[in-house]
Amino acid sequence: MFAVCLSYFSIIAASAIALLLLIQWIGQLRNSDVTLNIAFPWHRFFLTHWIRPRNWPKVYIVVSGIILAVVCSRLLIFLLGGIWSLYFTDEHTLNFNAIWLKWDASHYLFIAENGYVTAPHDQAVLIAFYPLYPLLIKCFWFILRDYSQAALLVSSLSLITACFVLYKLVNAQFSSSTAAKAVLFLIVSPFSVFMGLVLTESLFLALVLTCFYSLRERRWLMAGVAGFFAALTKNQGILLLVPYLMEAIAAIVHQRRQPRVQTSALCLGLKTIGPALLVPAGFTVYILINYLVFGNSFQFLEFQKTHWYNSFGFFAQNIKQMALQADSYPDPGYRFSIMVLQPAVFVVALLLLFAAVIKRIPASTNVFSLLFLLVSFSPTWLISGARYTTALFFVPMLLAILATTTQRLIVLSGLSISLMSFFVIVYVEGVLF
């Protein structure tokens, strides 16, 4: 009964959000400017108020503060995970690779070292992993000569980039104080552990944010390039085509309303919508790689189905199946991570999307988030839906908007840090999610 109710709730909630987003976007065609001024001492948050030279430009202060915050948060995660591994796990080890290089990490390192291979079968199936992240690992390997270190460096630099672009995006849409708090909530998000390890989460997030910031600034070519690389990082990267077209249409509508605009509709459309083709071009490159390696452009789908028993299903049905198996699945770790955690994350994300619409976060951001959420929870054997939600950058934006007082900031950040610490322990324990 609970599973059926959860399934219907998912359908009704997703449909309601979709309707609200359509109404919001229609309103955005009339007025896309949103301003919210919240007083917050951002320079104190970045901890550079006491150490920076007084003549530093603001961008240097922001970047240095982000680097310091990212490094400190990663060290905190590694320290907590190391202590838990040493004293509370059966292995009692401090070996970094044994603690942190789990699950997909070994797959990306293998691709970076060997590329895509056709045999043996266990390595051939890795064509299902998209190529940009292992390619960057290979590039940094030429400098560091260690694949693990190169991968960690790529992830760390990507996280720093994501934080900086998030700051720029939120600052442009709201205020610098809100932007600083958004960076804080991103760094201490519950699944922050994934954004500094050998996984694609931080790289994909950086590319998604770059695309949205470029759209905000009307830099259409840069947005298309970011979408191209995002589509080479995860299959959800192709979804960036939707917010791109939304922003392009809104820009065309606004510009055509200006009485002094002399540009023809055709030229304006080519300039704004033309670079959108780069987004599906990224996916086209990936299926071309499949064809060159296996002679089948969609070999990755075959391996997803035969090796991981995965195909594209209906998100509500998947949520229902996980809820039904929550009491009967034999392995307690899998039961928590797959059958309990992921439906809970899905429901929470839907509720936050409702709040995001009410708080006037741009419609294109919310539409992408809804599509991303539904697609990410559509695989029939859902393993990493909770991890994928790290790409929902509207969440730290929303929390930053809600944290209008010091008390709210302390409560929300404290709750986020507590959840982050919990999931660090869950990850170290070897639970897959």
TORMARRO-236278 format. One line per field, with one value per residue (C-alpha): z, y, x negated; residue in one letter. Coordinates in nm, 2 decimals, decimal comma, always signed. Layout:
BEGIN
Z = [Z|...] $
Y = [Y|...] $
X = [X|...] $
r = [A|...] $
This chain:
BEGIN
Z = [+0,00|+0,09|-0,23|-0,44|-0,26|-0,31|-0,68|-0,72|-0,51|-0,75|-1,06|-0,91|-0,77|-1,09|-1,30|-1,07|-1,07|-1,45|-1,47|-1,23|-1,42|-1,75|-1,59|-1,43|-1,77|-1,95|-1,68|-1,72|-2,09|-1,96|-1,68|-1,62|-1,36|-1,01|-0,72|-0,36|-0,12|+0,19|+0,42|+0,49|+0,55|+0,27|+0,33|+0,67|+0,54|+0,30|+0,59|+0,38|+0,56|+0,77|+0,53|+0,20|+0,08|+0,09|-0,28|-0,40|-0,66|-0,54|-0,78|-0,62|-0,28|-0,38|-0,56|-0,27|-0,02|-0,23|-0,26|+0,11|+0,18|-0,06|+0,07|+0,43|+0,36|+0,17|+0,46|+0,70|+0,50|+0,46|+0,83|+0,94|+0,69|+0,80|+1,17|+1,11|+0,89|+1,14|+1,45|+1,34|+1,03|+1,00|+0,79|+1,04|+0,77|+0,68|+0,33|+0,12|-0,19|+0,01|+0,18|-0,10|-0,44|-0,45|-0,70|-1,03|-0,94|-1,06|-1,39|-1,46|-1,38|-1,61|-1,90|-1,84|-1,85|-2,12|-2,31|-2,43|-2,50|-2,66|-2,43|-2,18|-2,11|-1,77|-1,92|-2,25|-2,07|-1,95|-2,27|-2,07|-1,89|-2,07|-2,20|-2,09|-1,72|-1,80|-2,08|-1,84|-1,60|-1,87|-1,95|-1,59|-1,57|-1,80|-1,52|-1,21|-1,34|-1,11|-1,22|-0,88|-0,80|-1,14|-1,10|-0,75|-0,89|-1,18|-0,93|-0,69|-0,96|-1,10|-0,76|-0,72|-1,06|-0,98|-0,66|-0,84|-1,12|-0,87|-0,69|-1,01|-1,11|-0,78|-0,74|-1,08|-1,01|-0,64|-0,43|-0,32|+0,03|-0,12|-0,35|-0,06|+0,13|-0,18|-0,20|+0,16|+0,12|-0,19|-0,01|+0,29|+0,10|+0,23|-0,07|-0,08|-0,03|-0,40|-0,53|-0,44|-0,52|-0,85|-0,98|-1,24|-1,01|-0,96|-1,33|-1,45|-1,20|-1,31|-1,67|-1,60|-1,39|-1,67|-1,92|-1,70|-1,62|-1,99|-2,07|-1,80|-1,96|-2,31|-2,41|-2,64|-2,78|-2,44|-2,32|-2,62|-2,56|-2,19|-2,30|-2,55|-2,28|-2,03|-2,28|-2,30|-1,92|-1,83|-2,03|-1,85|-2,02|-2,32|-2,10|-2,11|-2,45|-2,29|-2,06|-2,35|-2,58|-2,31|-2,24|-2,62|-2,69|-2,39|-2,52|-2,88|-2,75|-2,53|-2,81|-3,07|-2,85|-2,85|-3,09|-3,21|-3,29|-3,66|-3,65|-3,85|-3,68|-3,89|-3,78|-3,42|-3,42|-3,57|-3,32|-3,02|-3,11|-3,34|-3,07|-2,91|-3,17|-2,98|-2,69|-2,90|-3,09|-2,76|-2,74|-3,11|-3,04|-2,77|-2,99|-3,26|-3,02|-2,96|-3,33|-3,38|-3,09|-3,13|-3,47|-3,29|-3,21|-2,91|-2,77|-2,43|-2,41|-2,48|-2,20|-1,96|-2,03|-2,03|-1,77|-1,53|-1,60|-1,66|-1,91|-1,92|-1,73|-1,57|-1,26|-1,06|-1,12|-1,02|-0,70|-0,63|-0,68|-0,45|-0,18|-0,22|-0,18|+0,12|+0,37|+0,18|+0,03|+0,21|+0,22|+0,48|+0,32|-0,02|+0,14|+0,30|+0,01|-0,28|-0,14|+0,13|+0,07|-0,30|-0,27|+0,02|-0,18|-0,47|-0,25|-0,07|-0,41|-0,53|-0,22|-0,26|-0,62|-0,51|-0,27|-0,55|-0,78|-0,50|-0,43|-0,79|-0,89|-1,27|-1,46|-1,68|-1,37|-1,23|-1,55|-1,59|-1,23|-1,28|-1,60|-1,45|-1,15|-1,35|-1,59|-1,31|-1,14|-1,45|-1,48|-1,40|-1,16|-0,99|-0,81|-0,79|-0,81|-0,48|-0,59|-0,92|-0,73|-0,66|-1,00|-0,87|-0,80|-0,73|-0,38|-0,24|-0,41|-0,24|+0,10|+0,06|-0,01|+0,29|+0,53|+0,57|+0,94|+1,13|+1,32|+1,00|+0,85|+1,16|+1,16|+0,79|+0,76|+1,08|+0,95|+0,61|+0,78|+1,00|+0,70|+0,51|+0,80|+0,81|+0,44|+0,47|+0,72|+0,50|+0,21|+0,41|+0,54|+0,17|+0,12|-0,24|-0,32] $
Y = [+0,00|+0,24|+0,16|+0,24|+0,57|+0,66|+0,58|+0,80|+1,08|+1,08|+1,11|+1,38|+1,58|+1,56|+1,66|+1,95|+2,08|+2,06|+2,27|+2,53|+2,54|+2,61|+2,89|+3,03|+3,02|+3,20|+3,47|+3,48|+3,57|+3,89|+3,97|+3,76|+3,98|+3,85|+4,04|+3,94|+4,13|+3,95|+4,10|+3,85|+3,90|+3,69|+3,79|+3,64|+3,31|+3,28|+3,32|+3,55|+3,87|+3,84|+3,69|+3,87|+4,17|+4,48|+4,55|+4,21|+4,23|+4,08|+3,78|+3,67|+3,69|+3,48|+3,22|+3,20|+3,16|+2,88|+2,70|+2,72|+2,60|+2,31|+2,19|+2,21|+2,03|+1,75|+1,71|+1,70|+1,42|+1,22|+1,26|+1,15|+0,86|+0,75|+0,75|+0,55|+0,30|+0,26|+0,21|+0,10|-0,12|-0,48|-0,38|-0,14|+0,03|+0,38|+0,29|+0,57|+0,36|+0,09|+0,35|+0,59|+0,42|+0,21|+0,12|+0,31|+0,46|+0,15|+0,16|+0,52|+0,45|+0,15|+0,35|+0,63|+0,38|+0,14|+0,32|+0,12|-0,24|-0,52|-0,81|-0,95|-0,90|-0,74|-0,46|-0,44|-0,34|-0,02|+0,14|+0,23|+0,49|+0,82|+0,93|+1,29|+1,22|+0,94|+1,14|+1,43|+1,18|+1,06|+1,42|+1,49|+1,16|+1,29|+1,55|+1,34|+0,99|+0,84|+0,77|+0,79|+1,12|+1,26|+1,16|+1,32|+1,63|+1,65|+1,60|+1,87|+2,12|+2,05|+2,11|+2,44|+2,54|+2,44|+2,65|+2,95|+2,93|+2,88|+3,19|+3,39|+3,25|+3,31|+3,65|+3,75|+3,63|+3,73|+3,88|+3,82|+3,72|+3,46|+3,34|+3,29|+3,08|+2,88|+2,78|+2,69|+2,46|+2,30|+2,22|+2,07|+1,91|+1,56|+1,38|+1,61|+1,30|+1,21|+1,55|+1,50|+1,13|+0,94|+1,00|+1,23|+1,42|+1,73|+1,75|+1,72|+1,98|+2,22|+2,18|+2,22|+2,53|+2,67|+2,61|+2,79|+3,08|+3,13|+3,12|+3,38|+3,60|+3,53|+3,37|+3,11|+2,96|+2,90|+2,75|+2,51|+2,41|+2,34|+2,13|+1,95|+1,84|+1,76|+1,52|+1,35|+1,32|+1,17|+1,06|+1,33|+1,59|+1,59|+1,74|+2,07|+2,12|+2,20|+2,49|+2,62|+2,64|+2,79|+3,07|+3,12|+3,16|+3,40|+3,61|+3,62|+3,73|+4,00|+4,12|+4,13|+4,35|+4,62|+4,89|+4,97|+4,62|+4,59|+4,22|+3,99|+3,70|+3,45|+3,60|+3,63|+3,27|+3,14|+3,33|+3,21|+2,87|+2,76|+2,67|+2,44|+2,18|+2,13|+1,96|+1,67|+1,67|+1,56|+1,26|+1,19|+1,18|+0,92|+0,69|+0,73|+0,60|+0,30|+0,24|+0,26|+0,03|-0,23|-0,16|-0,08|+0,28|+0,18|-0,10|+0,08|+0,02|-0,35|-0,38|-0,18|-0,43|-0,76|-0,68|-0,44|-0,56|-0,21|-0,04|+0,28|+0,25|+0,47|+0,66|+0,61|+0,24|+0,21|+0,40|+0,17|-0,14|-0,02|+0,05|-0,29|-0,46|-0,25|-0,51|-0,82|-0,76|-0,98|-0,76|-0,48|-0,25|-0,27|-0,25|+0,08|+0,24|+0,12|+0,04|+0,31|+0,59|+0,65|+0,68|+0,91|+1,13|+1,14|+1,26|+1,52|+1,65|+1,69|+1,88|+2,11|+2,17|+2,30|+2,54|+2,64|+2,74|+2,94|+3,12|+3,22|+3,04|+3,07|+2,84|+2,69|+2,58|+2,41|+2,25|+2,10|+1,98|+1,81|+1,64|+1,54|+1,39|+1,19|+1,06|+0,97|+0,77|+0,59|+0,30|-0,02|-0,13|+0,20|+0,20|+0,55|+0,78|+0,94|+1,02|+1,17|+1,44|+1,62|+1,78|+1,95|+2,28|+2,45|+2,29|+2,50|+2,80|+2,74|+2,68|+3,00|+3,19|+3,04|+3,11|+3,48|+3,49|+3,37|+3,12|+2,97|+2,96|+2,77|+2,53|+2,45|+2,42|+2,22|+1,98|+1,95|+1,89|+1,62|+1,44|+1,48|+1,31|+1,03|+0,96|+0,97|+0,69|+0,50|+0,53|+0,41|+0,11|+0,01|+0,07|+0,13|+0,44] $
X = [+0,00|-0,28|-0,46|-0,15|-0,09|-0,45|-0,42|-0,11|-0,26|-0,56|-0,34|-0,12|-0,41|-0,62|-0,31|-0,23|-0,59|-0,59|-0,27|-0,41|-0,74|-0,55|-0,36|-0,68|-0,86|-0,57|-0,60|-0,97|-0,93|-0,78|-1,02|-1,33|-1,50|-1,50|-1,67|-1,70|-1,93|-2,03|-2,30|-2,58|-2,95|-3,07|-3,44|-3,42|-3,27|-3,56|-3,81|-4,04|-3,94|-4,25|-4,50|-4,45|-4,65|-4,43|-4,48|-4,36|-4,08|-3,76|-3,78|-4,11|-3,95|-3,66|-3,88|-4,13|-3,84|-3,68|-4,01|-4,06|-3,71|-3,73|-4,06|-3,95|-3,62|-3,80|-4,05|-3,77|-3,60|-3,92|-3,99|-3,65|-3,65|-4,00|-3,92|-3,60|-3,79|-4,07|-3,86|-3,51|-3,54|-3,66|-3,96|-4,10|-4,30|-4,43|-4,51|-4,37|-4,30|-4,12|-3,90|-3,81|-3,87|-3,55|-3,28|-3,31|-3,65|-3,84|-3,65|-3,75|-4,11|-4,11|-3,97|-4,22|-4,51|-4,39|-4,11|-3,80|-3,88|-3,68|-3,80|-3,77|-3,40|-3,44|-3,65|-3,46|-3,15|-3,32|-3,22|-2,91|-3,12|-3,15|-3,49|-3,56|-3,65|-3,90|-4,05|-4,12|-4,27|-4,50|-4,60|-4,70|-4,88|-5,14|-5,22|-5,18|-5,26|-5,00|-4,64|-4,49|-4,65|-4,56|-4,20|-4,18|-4,33|-4,08|-3,79|-3,93|-3,99|-3,64|-3,49|-3,67|-3,55|-3,20|-3,20|-3,34|-3,08|-2,80|-2,92|-2,91|-2,57|-2,40|-2,57|-2,43|-2,08|-2,06|-2,34|-2,70|-2,58|-2,35|-2,62|-2,86|-2,60|-2,53|-2,89|-2,89|-2,59|-2,74|-3,07|-2,89|-2,60|-2,50|-2,66|-2,96|-3,18|-3,13|-3,26|-3,63|-3,67|-3,74|-3,39|-3,24|-3,01|-3,23|-3,33|-2,97|-2,85|-3,12|-3,01|-2,64|-2,70|-2,92|-2,64|-2,38|-2,61|-2,69|-2,32|-2,26|-2,53|-2,40|-2,73|-2,56|-2,88|-3,03|-2,70|-2,70|-3,06|-2,99|-2,69|-2,90|-3,15|-2,87|-2,72|-3,06|-3,06|-2,72|-2,42|-2,21|-2,43|-2,20|-1,92|-2,11|-1,95|-1,62|-1,72|-1,94|-1,64|-1,43|-1,68|-1,74|-1,37|-1,33|-1,62|-1,48|-1,14|-1,29|-1,52|-1,25|-1,04|-1,31|-1,20|-1,55|-1,66|-1,76|-1,87|-1,66|-1,48|-1,68|-2,02|-1,91|-1,79|-2,11|-2,32|-2,13|-2,00|-2,28|-2,53|-2,26|-2,36|-2,68|-2,49|-2,36|-2,70|-2,86|-2,64|-2,70|-3,07|-3,01|-2,80|-3,06|-3,32|-3,09|-3,08|-3,45|-3,53|-3,24|-3,09|-2,76|-2,67|-2,45|-2,67|-2,66|-2,29|-2,34|-2,60|-2,37|-2,10|-2,30|-2,57|-2,40|-2,04|-1,94|-1,71|-1,51|-1,18|-0,92|-1,05|-0,73|-0,73|-1,10|-1,03|-0,74|-0,95|-1,22|-0,97|-0,81|-1,15|-1,26|-1,15|-1,24|-1,58|-1,84|-2,14|-2,09|-2,34|-2,17|-1,83|-1,93|-2,11|-1,89|-1,55|-1,52|-1,77|-1,69|-1,31|-1,37|-1,61|-1,37|-1,08|-1,29|-1,42|-1,06|-0,96|-1,26|-1,17|-0,83|-1,01|-1,25|-0,95|-0,80|-1,13|-1,15|-1,47|-1,48|-1,25|-1,52|-1,71|-1,40|-1,30|-1,65|-1,64|-1,30|-1,40|-1,74|-1,56|-1,31|-1,57|-1,82|-1,55|-1,43|-1,69|-1,51|-1,79|-1,86|-2,19|-2,33|-2,02|-2,11|-2,46|-2,34|-2,15|-2,47|-2,41|-2,09|-2,26|-1,93|-1,95|-2,24|-2,08|-1,75|-1,91|-2,11|-1,79|-1,62|-1,91|-1,81|-1,92|-2,22|-2,00|-1,87|-2,22|-2,35|-2,06|-2,06|-2,44|-2,46|-2,20|-2,38|-2,72|-2,56|-2,41|-2,74|-2,93|-2,67|-2,71|-3,09|-3,06|-2,81|-3,05|-3,35|-3,14|-3,12|-2,75|-2,67|-2,47] $
r = [M|F|A|V|C|L|S|Y|F|S|I|I|A|A|S|A|I|A|L|L|L|L|I|Q|W|I|G|Q|L|R|N|S|D|V|T|L|N|I|A|F|P|W|H|R|F|F|L|T|H|W|I|R|P|R|N|W|P|K|V|Y|I|V|V|S|G|I|I|L|A|V|V|C|S|R|L|L|I|F|L|L|G|G|I|W|S|L|Y|F|T|D|E|H|T|L|N|F|N|A|I|W|L|K|W|D|A|S|H|Y|L|F|I|A|E|N|G|Y|V|T|A|P|H|D|Q|A|V|L|I|A|F|Y|P|L|Y|P|L|L|I|K|C|F|W|F|I|L|R|D|Y|S|Q|A|A|L|L|V|S|S|L|S|L|I|T|A|C|F|V|L|Y|K|L|V|N|A|Q|F|S|S|S|T|A|A|K|A|V|L|F|L|I|V|S|P|F|S|V|F|M|G|L|V|L|T|E|S|L|F|L|A|L|V|L|T|C|F|Y|S|L|R|E|R|R|W|L|M|A|G|V|A|G|F|F|A|A|L|T|K|N|Q|G|I|L|L|L|V|P|Y|L|M|E|A|I|A|A|I|V|H|Q|R|R|Q|P|R|V|Q|T|S|A|L|C|L|G|L|K|T|I|G|P|A|L|L|V|P|A|G|F|T|V|Y|I|L|I|N|Y|L|V|F|G|N|S|F|Q|F|L|E|F|Q|K|T|H|W|Y|N|S|F|G|F|F|A|Q|N|I|K|Q|M|A|L|Q|A|D|S|Y|P|D|P|G|Y|R|F|S|I|M|V|L|Q|P|A|V|F|V|V|A|L|L|L|L|F|A|A|V|I|K|R|I|P|A|S|T|N|V|F|S|L|L|F|L|L|V|S|F|S|P|T|W|L|I|S|G|A|R|Y|T|T|A|L|F|F|V|P|M|L|L|A|I|L|A|T|T|T|Q|R|L|I|V|L|S|G|L|S|I|S|L|M|S|F|F|V|I|V|Y|V|E|G|V|L|F] $
